[in-house]
């Protein structure tokens, strides 16, 4: 095979954990990774009840709380994916009351 050719089609990788800032961006909870990074750095994001750094590992079943102004929204992580289409992004989390 020549360079750049692949033997098989690439299979989507099963991800067991992901950086918090990347998850917030891919799931489209926050639109930009830099904004997600800043939100975590300034204490607007908690992971399982504790303030989280942007590099914190997110796993399925984790609870993320994000403060948008005066409003606090809780999310349960349902799935992880390196990339998600806009139509699939909302399926990566569940909003908790």
N, CA, C and O of each residue as an XYZ file, in Angstrom:
388
protein
N       0.831     -1.178      0.000
C       0.000      0.000      0.000
C       0.875      1.241      0.000
O       1.943      1.263      0.611
N       0.417      2.256     -0.681
C       1.154      3.512     -0.738
C       0.939      4.336      0.510
O       0.097      4.032      1.356
N       1.701      5.354      0.592
C       1.576      6.235      1.745
C       0.232      6.935      1.737
O      -0.242      7.371      0.688
N      -0.388      7.044      2.917
C      -1.660      7.737      3.022
C      -2.865      6.848      2.762
O      -3.999      7.258      3.010
N      -2.634      5.623      2.261
C      -3.753      4.709      2.041
C      -3.964      3.876      3.288
O      -3.021      3.554      4.010
N      -5.207      3.536      3.525
C      -5.523      2.779      4.725
C      -6.025      1.400      4.347
O      -6.753      1.224      3.370
N      -5.618      0.430      5.143
C      -5.986     -0.949      4.939
C      -7.472     -1.166      5.203
O      -8.137     -1.896      4.468
N      -7.988     -0.536      6.250
C      -9.380     -0.707      6.630
C      -9.988      0.660      6.870
O      -9.292      1.666      7.002
N     -11.307      0.663      6.923
C     -11.968      1.906      7.303
C     -11.708      2.130      8.787
O     -11.680      1.179      9.568
N     -11.519      3.388      9.172
C     -11.286      3.684     10.577
C     -12.557      3.476     11.367
O     -13.635      3.915     10.966
N     -12.420      2.806     12.493
C     -13.536      2.617     13.405
C     -13.515      3.755     14.426
O     -12.440      4.168     14.861
N     -14.693      4.272     14.818
C     -14.691      5.307     15.847
C     -14.082      4.743     17.131
O     -14.404      3.633     17.554
N     -13.193      5.536     17.744
C     -12.553      5.070     18.964
C     -13.505      5.203     20.137
O     -14.180      6.222     20.287
N     -13.558      4.173     20.965
C     -14.340      4.210     22.189
C     -13.551      5.037     23.193
O     -12.416      4.691     23.522
N     -14.129      6.109     23.675
C     -13.453      6.994     24.601
C     -13.978      6.727     26.003
O     -15.189      6.687     26.221
N     -13.059      6.544     26.962
C     -13.481      6.300     28.341
C     -13.411      7.559     29.191
O     -14.100      7.661     30.206
N     -12.579      8.525     28.785
C     -12.515      9.796     29.491
C     -12.102     10.889     28.506
O     -11.560     10.624     27.433
N     -12.377     12.121     28.913
C     -12.099     13.261     28.045
C     -11.873     14.482     28.933
O     -12.445     14.578     30.018
N     -11.041     15.412     28.473
C     -10.843     16.663     29.204
C     -12.169     17.406     29.331
O     -12.991     17.397     28.414
N     -12.360     18.042     30.469
C     -13.604     18.782     30.724
C     -13.840     19.867     29.685
O     -14.947     19.975     29.158
N     -12.826     20.675     29.376
C     -13.034     21.767     28.420
C     -13.403     21.236     27.039
O     -14.220     21.837     26.341
N     -12.809     20.120     26.642
C     -13.132     19.543     25.341
C     -14.564     18.986     25.338
O     -15.299     19.162     24.366
N     -14.954     18.314     26.429
C     -16.318     17.771     26.512
C     -17.353     18.892     26.413
O     -18.337     18.767     25.685
N     -17.133     19.976     27.137
C     -18.082     21.091     27.096
C     -18.213     21.655     25.691
O     -19.299     22.073     25.289
N     -17.117     21.672     24.942
C     -17.138     22.177     23.572
C     -17.795     21.184     22.618
O     -18.676     21.565     21.848
N     -17.378     19.910     22.656
C     -17.908     18.904     21.735
C     -19.406     18.708     21.950
O     -20.156     18.551     20.986
N     -19.845     18.716     23.208
C     -21.269     18.536     23.512
C     -22.074     19.803     23.256
O     -23.304     19.791     23.303
N     -21.369     20.887     22.987
C     -21.962     22.197     22.709
C     -22.720     22.790     23.900
O     -23.635     23.596     23.732
N     -22.322     22.377     25.099
C     -22.834     23.052     26.293
C     -22.265     24.470     26.307
O     -22.964     25.428     26.636
N     -20.984     24.588     25.945
C     -20.323     25.879     25.754
C     -19.749     25.855     24.340
O     -19.141     24.863     23.937
N     -19.935     26.936     23.586
C     -19.636     26.916     22.150
C     -18.159     26.846     21.794
O     -17.799     26.248     20.781
N     -17.294     27.450     22.613
C     -15.865     27.473     22.273
C     -15.051     26.861     23.394
O     -15.358     27.035     24.573
N     -14.006     26.140     23.010
C     -13.161     25.493     24.005
C     -12.454     26.528     24.880
O     -12.285     26.306     26.079
N     -12.044     27.641     24.304
C     -11.370     28.674     25.097
C     -12.313     29.258     26.147
O     -11.881     29.580     27.254
N     -13.593     29.397     25.811
C     -14.583     29.898     26.763
C     -14.815     28.851     27.848
O     -14.948     29.199     29.022
N     -14.866     27.576     27.473
C     -15.017     26.487     28.445
C     -13.824     26.470     29.392
O     -13.979     26.272     30.597
N     -12.642     26.677     28.841
C     -11.412     26.712     29.630
C     -11.475     27.858     30.648
O     -11.161     27.666     31.823
N     -11.877     29.036     30.197
C     -11.987     30.200     31.089
C     -13.046     29.979     32.164
O     -12.840     30.344     33.321
N     -14.179     29.381     31.790
C     -15.259     29.133     32.748
C     -14.777     28.206     33.863
O     -15.070     28.439     35.035
N     -14.048     27.170     33.505
C     -13.532     26.242     34.513
C     -12.474     26.927     35.379
O     -12.449     26.735     36.594
N     -11.615     27.713     34.768
C     -10.559     28.414     35.518
C     -11.123     29.406     36.533
O     -10.521     29.633     37.582
N     -12.263     29.989     36.228
C     -12.840     31.013     37.110
C     -13.887     30.451     38.068
O     -14.593     31.218     38.724
N     -13.999     29.121     38.160
C     -14.886     28.503     39.142
C     -16.342     28.419     38.746
O     -17.193     28.191     39.606
N     -16.662     28.597     37.472
C     -18.048     28.512     37.018
C     -18.483     27.086     36.700
O     -19.654     26.849     36.404
N     -17.552     26.131     36.759
C     -17.858     24.743     36.410
C     -17.439     23.833     37.555
O     -16.325     23.935     38.069
N     -18.358     22.926     37.956
C     -18.003     21.902     38.934
C     -18.208     20.535     38.310
O     -19.054     20.351     37.435
N     -17.419     19.585     38.776
C     -17.505     18.200     38.315
C     -17.716     17.344     39.541
O     -16.859     17.286     40.423
N     -18.860     16.675     39.601
C     -19.225     15.843     40.757
C     -19.125     16.616     42.070
O     -18.643     16.094     43.074
N     -19.593     17.880     42.048
C     -19.665     18.683     43.264
C     -18.399     19.414     43.653
O     -18.395     20.119     44.662
N     -17.323     19.275     42.894
C     -16.067     19.952     43.214
C     -15.664     20.863     42.064
O     -15.877     20.538     40.896
N     -15.070     22.024     42.413
C     -14.573     22.903     41.356
C     -13.601     22.130     40.488
O     -12.753     21.395     40.994
N     -13.726     22.297     39.183
C     -12.927     21.496     38.259
C     -12.028     22.370     37.409
O     -12.406     23.466     36.995
N     -10.836     21.866     37.160
C      -9.915     22.512     36.228
C     -10.276     22.082     34.814
O     -10.925     21.051     34.636
N      -9.874     22.845     33.806
C     -10.179     22.469     32.418
C      -9.632     21.098     32.025
O     -10.176     20.446     31.134
N      -8.563     20.660     32.683
C      -7.933     19.385     32.336
C      -8.530     18.191     33.084
O      -8.071     17.064     32.901
N      -9.539     18.418     33.917
C     -10.149     17.324     34.678
C     -10.748     16.289     33.726
O     -11.302     16.640     32.684
N     -10.630     15.013     34.093
C     -11.183     13.934     33.270
C     -12.676     13.782     33.507
O     -13.128     13.689     34.648
N     -13.434     13.758     32.425
C     -14.882     13.539     32.463
C     -15.135     12.105     32.020
O     -14.550     11.635     31.044
N     -16.008     11.416     32.742
C     -16.375     10.038     32.413
C     -17.901      9.927     32.371
O     -18.607     10.763     32.935
N     -18.395      8.903     31.708
C     -19.837      8.675     31.639
C     -20.374      8.524     33.063
O     -19.793      7.813     33.882
N     -21.483      9.198     33.345
C     -22.096      9.149     34.663
C     -21.728     10.338     35.544
O     -22.366     10.556     36.574
N     -20.720     11.106     35.165
C     -20.329     12.286     35.941
C     -21.412     13.355     35.865
O     -22.179     13.422     34.904
N     -21.458     14.191     36.903
C     -22.396     15.312     36.950
C     -21.586     16.601     36.811
O     -20.669     16.863     37.589
N     -21.943     17.393     35.813
C     -21.285     18.682     35.566
C     -22.297     19.777     35.875
O     -23.445     19.716     35.434
N     -21.864     20.780     36.637
C     -22.701     21.949     36.892
C     -22.003     23.160     36.282
O     -20.811     23.379     36.496
N     -22.760     23.937     35.526
C     -22.211     25.129     34.878
C     -23.055     26.327     35.297
O     -24.281     26.301     35.197
N     -22.389     27.372     35.766
C     -23.088     28.596     36.161
C     -23.010     29.591     35.016
O     -21.931     30.039     34.628
N     -24.184     29.926     34.482
C     -24.321     30.947     33.441
C     -24.972     32.151     34.110
O     -26.192     32.172     34.274
N     -24.197     33.143     34.494
C     -24.745     34.287     35.215
C     -25.301     33.833     36.549
O     -24.569     33.273     37.365
N     -26.571     34.060     36.783
C     -27.220     33.647     38.034
C     -27.782     32.221     37.953
O     -28.147     31.640     38.975
N     -27.850     31.667     36.758
C     -28.482     30.357     36.552
C     -27.444     29.230     36.631
O     -26.399     29.293     35.985
N     -27.745     28.202     37.429
C     -26.891     27.019     37.541
C     -27.615     25.870     36.830
O     -28.768     25.569     37.138
N     -26.932     25.239     35.885
C     -27.517     24.122     35.141
C     -26.693     22.874     35.403
O     -25.464     22.909     35.347
N     -27.380     21.758     35.691
C     -26.711     20.485     35.965
C     -26.895     19.545     34.780
O     -27.980     19.453     34.205
N     -25.819     18.851     34.425
C     -25.828     17.909     33.308
C     -25.259     16.572     33.770
O     -24.295     16.535     34.535
N     -25.847     15.490     33.312
C     -25.274     14.164     33.526
C     -24.637     13.734     32.209
O     -25.265     13.818     31.154
N     -23.395     13.275     32.273
C     -22.682     12.822     31.086
C     -23.233     11.460     30.683
O     -23.157     10.502     31.452
N     -23.793     11.376     29.469
C     -24.397     10.142     28.972
C     -23.435      9.399     28.050
O     -23.384      8.169     28.062
N     -22.672     10.146     27.249
C     -21.704      9.509     26.342
C     -20.554     10.458     26.067
O     -20.654     11.667     26.271
N     -19.459      9.876     25.596
C     -18.274     10.644     25.227
C     -17.964     10.382     23.772
O     -18.110      9.257     23.293
N     -17.543     11.401     23.074
C     -17.188     11.258     21.675
C     -16.172     12.336     21.322
O     -16.306     13.482     21.751
N     -15.165     11.978     20.550
C     -14.152     12.942     20.146
C     -14.744     14.028     19.253
O     -14.314     15.181     19.299
N     -15.720     13.660     18.450
C     -16.389     14.598     17.546
C     -17.874     14.280     17.562
O     -18.263     13.120     17.696
N     -18.704     15.306     17.425
C     -20.145     15.092     17.371
C     -20.758     16.108     16.427
O     -20.402     17.286     16.438
N     -21.684     15.632     15.610
C     -22.444     16.541     14.768
C     -23.362     17.364     15.660
O     -23.720     16.943     16.761
N     -23.732     18.521     15.181
C     -24.605     19.390     15.970
C     -25.876     18.660     16.384
O     -26.351     18.824     17.508
N     -26.424     17.858     15.485
C     -27.665     17.134     15.779
C     -27.472     16.039     16.828
O     -28.431     15.646     17.493
N     -26.230     15.537     16.983
C     -25.954     14.463     17.938
C     -25.433     14.976     19.273
O     -25.412     14.230     20.252
N     -25.016     16.225     19.330
C     -24.363     16.759     20.522
C     -25.264     16.713     21.753
O     -24.786     16.401     22.843
N     -26.536     17.010     21.610
C     -27.445     17.016     22.755
C     -27.629     15.623     23.351
O     -28.049     15.499     24.501
N     -27.327     14.588     22.599
C     -27.433     13.219     23.108
C     -26.259     12.819     23.980
O     -26.249     11.717     24.529
N     -25.265     13.691     24.121
C     -24.096     13.383     24.934
C     -24.347     13.667     26.420
O     -23.556     13.250     27.266
N     -25.429     14.365     26.744
C     -25.718     14.707     28.129
C     -27.222     14.717     28.366
O     -28.024     14.723     27.432
N     -27.575     14.718     29.656
C     -28.967     14.818     30.059
C     -29.044     15.956     31.069
O     -28.259     15.996     32.017
N     -29.972     16.869     30.880
C     -30.140     17.991     31.814
C     -30.884     17.484     33.048
O     -31.932     16.847     32.942
N     -30.325     17.777     34.211
C     -30.925     17.345     35.472
C     -31.685     18.501     36.113
O     -31.310     19.663     35.953
N     -32.754     18.180     36.839
C     -33.523     19.251     37.515
C     -32.742     19.877     38.658
O     -33.241     20.784     39.323
